[in-house]
Amino acid sequence: MSQAEQRLEKARIALGRTSLFAPFSGRIANLDVEVGQVLSPGAVICELLGDRRLRVDVQVLASDMVGMNRGAAARVRIPALGEVLEGEVGAVNPLVDPETGMGRLGVTLPNAKGRLMAGLFAYVDLESKRLEDRLQVPYGAILERQGRELVFKIEDSKAIWTYVETGFRSGDRIEILDGLSEGDVVAVDGHFALAHEARVDVLP
């Protein structure tokens, strides 16, 4: 009995001298222990998440990686939240996979309220290059005939076959380098079978 009491007292002293601290502030995840459980030195009891800022890992085509820089704007849509958040490119991996032609970069998002969780799926729109004063049309307006790109420009309720020269594409918009002027109206839907000078009705 006396030996057991001595061991108990030593355990109490050791417990009183024990301190538990984290190397940084964060939230506890994957806690795998319960009150009263016996642990061995070095046992892993949980994960500590420093999640005031989270990083979204994004795969990007090599052709787009060239224009990517740290600090570039990014719009992150997270289906689980139903929201679009503003972030920025925090890191650009200088290596490109030669087999896939894809590079990787990290987009950082603030998470001061703790609403974001690691592992969520996200869609990311990146700003690779900002082009000022450029003419754009919806990508759906572009057709191809005999190896050339064209649109149907609407003039006097007629569809006019108009060849165009296109440039950069960004999402559902594409740059027009030649063939159209600012203010021109083009067909964007139901125009695949149109003929030159066919009469059309423009819907508001």
C-alpha positions as CSV (number, residue, x, y, z in Angstrom):
1,M,0.0,0.0,0.0
2,S,2.8,2.4,0.9
3,Q,4.6,1.8,-2.4
4,A,1.3,2.5,-4.3
5,E,0.8,5.7,-2.3
6,Q,4.4,6.8,-3.1
7,R,3.9,6.2,-6.8
8,L,0.6,8.1,-6.7
9,E,2.3,11.1,-5.0
10,K,5.1,11.1,-7.6
11,A,2.5,11.1,-10.3
12,R,0.7,14.0,-8.8
13,I,4.0,16.0,-8.5
14,A,4.9,15.1,-12.1
15,L,1.4,16.2,-13.2
16,G,1.8,19.5,-11.4
17,R,5.0,20.2,-13.2
18,T,3.6,19.3,-16.6
19,S,2.7,22.0,-19.1
20,L,1.0,21.6,-22.4
21,F,1.5,24.3,-25.0
22,A,1.2,24.7,-28.8
23,P,3.8,26.3,-31.1
24,F,1.1,28.6,-32.6
25,S,-2.6,29.5,-32.0
26,G,-5.2,27.6,-33.9
27,R,-8.1,25.1,-33.7
28,I,-7.9,21.5,-32.6
29,A,-8.9,18.8,-35.1
30,N,-8.9,15.0,-35.1
31,L,-8.8,14.7,-31.3
32,D,-8.1,11.0,-30.6
33,V,-8.0,10.8,-26.8
34,E,-10.4,10.9,-23.9
35,V,-10.3,12.0,-20.3
36,G,-8.5,9.4,-18.2
37,Q,-6.8,7.7,-21.1
38,V,-3.2,6.5,-20.5
39,L,-0.7,8.0,-23.0
40,S,2.9,7.2,-23.8
41,P,5.5,9.9,-24.4
42,G,5.4,11.1,-28.0
43,A,1.8,10.0,-28.6
44,V,-0.1,12.0,-31.1
45,I,-3.3,13.2,-29.6
46,C,-4.7,15.7,-32.1
47,E,-3.9,18.0,-35.0
48,L,-3.6,21.8,-34.6
49,L,-4.8,23.9,-37.5
50,G,-3.5,27.4,-38.0
51,D,-6.4,28.3,-40.3
52,R,-6.8,32.1,-40.0
53,R,-5.6,32.0,-43.6
54,L,-6.1,29.0,-45.9
55,R,-4.5,28.1,-49.1
56,V,-6.3,26.7,-52.2
57,D,-4.0,24.6,-54.4
58,V,-4.8,25.2,-58.0
59,Q,-3.6,23.5,-61.2
60,V,-3.0,25.9,-64.1
61,L,-2.0,25.5,-67.7
62,A,1.6,26.2,-68.4
63,S,0.6,28.9,-71.0
64,D,-1.2,30.7,-68.2
65,M,1.5,30.3,-65.6
66,V,3.7,32.7,-67.5
67,G,1.5,35.6,-66.6
68,M,1.0,34.6,-62.9
69,N,2.6,36.7,-60.2
70,R,2.3,36.8,-56.4
71,G,-0.4,39.2,-55.3
72,A,-2.6,38.7,-58.4
73,A,-6.3,38.8,-57.7
74,A,-8.3,35.6,-57.4
75,R,-12.0,34.9,-57.1
76,V,-12.8,31.7,-55.2
77,R,-16.2,30.1,-55.4
78,I,-16.9,27.5,-52.7
79,P,-20.1,25.4,-53.5
80,A,-20.4,24.2,-49.9
81,L,-20.8,27.9,-48.8
82,G,-22.6,29.2,-51.8
83,E,-20.3,32.2,-51.8
84,V,-17.6,33.8,-53.9
85,L,-14.6,35.0,-51.9
86,E,-11.8,37.4,-52.8
87,G,-8.3,36.0,-52.4
88,E,-4.8,36.5,-53.9
89,V,-2.1,34.4,-55.4
90,G,0.3,33.7,-52.5
91,A,2.8,31.3,-54.1
92,V,3.7,30.2,-57.7
93,N,5.5,26.9,-58.1
94,P,8.2,27.5,-60.7
95,L,8.0,23.9,-62.0
96,V,5.7,22.6,-64.7
97,D,4.8,18.9,-65.1
98,P,6.2,18.0,-68.6
99,E,3.7,15.2,-69.0
100,T,0.6,17.1,-68.2
101,G,1.7,20.7,-69.1
102,M,0.2,21.9,-65.8
103,G,1.7,24.0,-63.1
104,R,0.6,24.7,-59.5
105,L,0.0,27.7,-57.5
106,G,-1.5,28.6,-54.1
107,V,-4.3,31.1,-53.6
108,T,-4.6,32.4,-50.0
109,L,-8.0,33.3,-48.4
110,P,-8.6,35.1,-45.1
111,N,-10.5,33.0,-42.6
112,A,-10.8,35.2,-39.6
113,K,-14.3,34.0,-38.7
114,G,-13.3,30.3,-39.1
115,R,-16.1,29.5,-41.6
116,L,-13.7,27.8,-44.0
117,M,-12.6,24.3,-43.4
118,A,-9.6,22.5,-44.9
119,G,-10.5,20.0,-47.6
120,L,-13.4,22.0,-49.2
121,F,-13.7,22.0,-52.9
122,A,-13.5,25.3,-54.8
123,Y,-13.6,26.8,-58.2
124,V,-11.0,29.6,-58.8
125,D,-10.9,32.4,-61.3
126,L,-7.4,33.9,-61.7
127,E,-6.2,37.2,-63.1
128,S,-3.2,36.2,-65.3
129,K,-2.9,39.4,-67.2
130,R,-4.9,42.6,-67.2
131,L,-5.7,44.1,-70.6
132,E,-7.0,47.6,-70.7
133,D,-9.4,49.0,-73.3
134,R,-10.0,45.8,-75.2
135,L,-13.1,44.9,-77.1
136,Q,-14.8,41.6,-76.0
137,V,-17.8,39.5,-77.0
138,P,-19.3,36.4,-75.4
139,Y,-17.4,33.4,-76.6
140,G,-20.7,31.8,-77.8
141,A,-20.9,34.4,-80.5
142,I,-17.9,33.0,-82.3
143,L,-18.4,30.5,-85.2
144,E,-16.0,28.9,-87.5
145,R,-16.5,28.5,-91.3
146,Q,-13.9,27.2,-93.7
147,G,-11.2,27.6,-91.1
148,R,-12.0,31.2,-90.3
149,E,-13.7,32.7,-87.2
150,L,-16.8,34.9,-87.7
151,V,-19.8,36.4,-86.0
152,F,-23.2,37.4,-87.2
153,K,-23.4,41.2,-86.7
154,I,-27.0,42.4,-86.5
155,E,-27.7,45.4,-88.8
156,D,-31.3,46.6,-89.7
157,S,-32.7,43.3,-88.4
158,K,-30.4,41.3,-90.6
159,A,-27.6,38.9,-89.7
160,I,-24.4,40.0,-91.5
161,W,-21.7,37.4,-91.9
162,T,-18.6,39.1,-90.4
163,Y,-15.1,37.7,-90.2
164,V,-13.2,38.6,-87.0
165,E,-9.8,38.2,-85.6
166,T,-9.8,37.0,-82.0
167,G,-7.2,37.3,-79.2
168,F,-7.2,36.3,-75.5
169,R,-10.1,34.4,-74.0
170,S,-11.1,34.9,-70.4
171,G,-13.8,32.7,-69.1
172,D,-16.9,33.1,-71.3
173,R,-15.5,36.3,-73.0
174,I,-13.1,36.5,-75.9
175,E,-11.1,39.5,-77.2
176,I,-11.8,40.9,-80.7
177,L,-8.8,42.3,-82.4
178,D,-10.4,43.1,-85.8
179,G,-13.7,43.0,-87.5
180,L,-16.0,44.7,-85.0
181,S,-16.4,48.1,-83.4
182,E,-17.6,49.2,-80.0
183,G,-21.4,49.2,-80.0
184,D,-21.9,46.5,-82.6
185,V,-24.6,44.0,-81.8
186,V,-23.8,40.3,-82.5
187,A,-25.8,37.1,-82.3
188,V,-24.9,34.9,-79.3
189,D,-27.6,32.2,-79.5
190,G,-29.6,30.4,-82.1
191,H,-27.2,31.5,-84.9
192,F,-25.5,28.2,-85.9
193,A,-27.8,27.8,-89.0
194,L,-28.1,31.4,-89.9
195,A,-27.4,32.6,-93.5
196,H,-25.9,35.9,-94.6
197,E,-28.5,38.7,-94.5
198,A,-31.1,36.4,-92.9
199,R,-33.8,38.4,-91.1
200,V,-33.7,38.1,-87.3
201,D,-35.6,39.4,-84.3
202,V,-33.4,40.8,-81.5
203,L,-34.7,39.9,-78.1
204,P,-34.2,42.3,-75.2
